[in-house]
Amino acid sequence: MRKLKLIIQREYLTRVRKKSFIIGTLLAPVGLLVYFLVIVGLSKYQGGTEVKVAVLDEAKVVGSIPDEKGVRYIPAANKTLDQLKTAVTDGQYDGVLRIPALTSLKQKDLTVYYYSDEKLAPEKRQLIERRIAGKVRDFKIDSLHLERASVENLDTDVSIDPESINGEGEDESKYTIGVGLAIGGIMAFIMFFMVMMYGQMVMRSVMEEKTNRIVEVMMSSVRPFDLMLGKIIGAGAVGLTQVVAWIVLSGGVMFLLPFIVDIDPQQMQPPIAAPGQPTIDPEMAQGEAFRIFAELGKQNWYLIVGSFVVFFLGGYFIYSSMFAAIGSAMGDDYGEGQALVLPVTIPIILAFYIVAFVGIRNPDSGLMVFASLFPLFSPIVMPFRMAFSPPVWQVALSLILVVAAAFFFVWLAGRIYRVGILLYGKKVTFKEISKWLFYR
């Protein structure tokens, strides 16, 4: 146990003291800050110059149009189309917008024409289309002598609020599914990222020591299994340290961001709403936010976080042990060892795809249940399902299987590691690795 502790300590201190680790840990929150600054800058960017548009309203439906971002509307009722085209050529306008007459109030499609030798930017084109569509809609409402408020009331948002028949189930709301998908998706992504990143860190560490022949000196006083286990635990501790540092620093960045940049929520929204859609009410949006936070508060966070930690540790030990075994079997050429890495990464990627393409549609489907119990998939799939309150027996069985699989794969990897770590100058195949399992 003392030797194992020394190996873990050496693996941990060696990596956290590296400049690459320190720089990478500090640069990640800086990169997050730069990312948000770029997003805010792009949302405030006013692309291009103002476009002066002469409006030839043959339909007599639009009337005066207020100017908006990047587009200035100029009425041209007393001029012909040819006169306006000449004015565009002389530089008085940037283009002419001709609105033909409506054939009927039942007309659903209307094509308007824009005359100019200069291309109209897609953003400005959408602005003009939405503005004209809104004006035509208002004209039809007035022509049919309809009450505008009554027309707005025709649009109804329908949402399903699940209710239990016997009263024993949990009280769900229309936000339950969305919140569950968000929580489950985030946990699945974190698990996928962590297992892939730090599992391969163990493999690279084993390969480095094997290439440098340091492992030959270490194995003169330490058992191969203890050496491999120490590397796995040490690399995991390094990853945990980095994640905690990222969380703390990123939290500080998010706290300081409003003081660094003045963010206007209105600039993050489209300039005008689509015809027939109401604009966003700030009070309604605030109420929606409160209800989402209330739904978050209803989650069983102790069970979710606790099981997530167990699944993370189980998944980390399963895949890190396999990566360590592959690192011990690889030679100096990393490219030749890619054939050994592929079978290990396939289950991780497949589990993530199952969550992305099946879990989002139905978290309790048969495939999701199987994947949440299968030890190679469950470290990624079951944390996703935890946000949807799966049956307790499925969670318990999945935990037992993933812990048992972790012990099995660590033992299995130890059998491979003890032979492969001292093997040099030979290209290893899966057939030969299978023979190592039975060596005494």
Secondary structure as GFF3:
##gff-version 3
##sequence-region A 1 440
A	DSSP	alpha_helix	2	16	.	.	.	ID=ss1
A	DSSP	alpha_helix	19	44	.	.	.	ID=ss2
A	DSSP	beta_strand	51	57	.	.	.	ID=ss3
A	DSSP	beta_strand	71	75	.	.	.	ID=ss4
A	DSSP	alpha_helix	81	89	.	.	.	ID=ss5
A	DSSP	beta_strand	95	99	.	.	.	ID=ss6
A	DSSP	beta_strand	113	115	.	.	.	ID=ss7
A	DSSP	alpha_helix	122	143	.	.	.	ID=ss8
A	DSSP	alpha_helix	148	152	.	.	.	ID=ss9
A	DSSP	alpha_helix	176	211	.	.	.	ID=ss10
A	DSSP	alpha_helix	214	218	.	.	.	ID=ss11
A	DSSP	alpha_helix	224	260	.	.	.	ID=ss12
A	DSSP	three_ten_helix	265	268	.	.	.	ID=ss13
A	DSSP	alpha_helix	282	298	.	.	.	ID=ss14
A	DSSP	alpha_helix	301	329	.	.	.	ID=ss15
A	DSSP	three_ten_helix	335	337	.	.	.	ID=ss16
A	DSSP	alpha_helix	338	354	.	.	.	ID=ss17
A	DSSP	pi_helix	355	359	.	.	.	ID=ss18
A	DSSP	alpha_helix	366	373	.	.	.	ID=ss19
A	DSSP	alpha_helix	378	386	.	.	.	ID=ss20
A	DSSP	alpha_helix	392	420	.	.	.	ID=ss21
A	DSSP	alpha_helix	430	436	.	.	.	ID=ss22
###
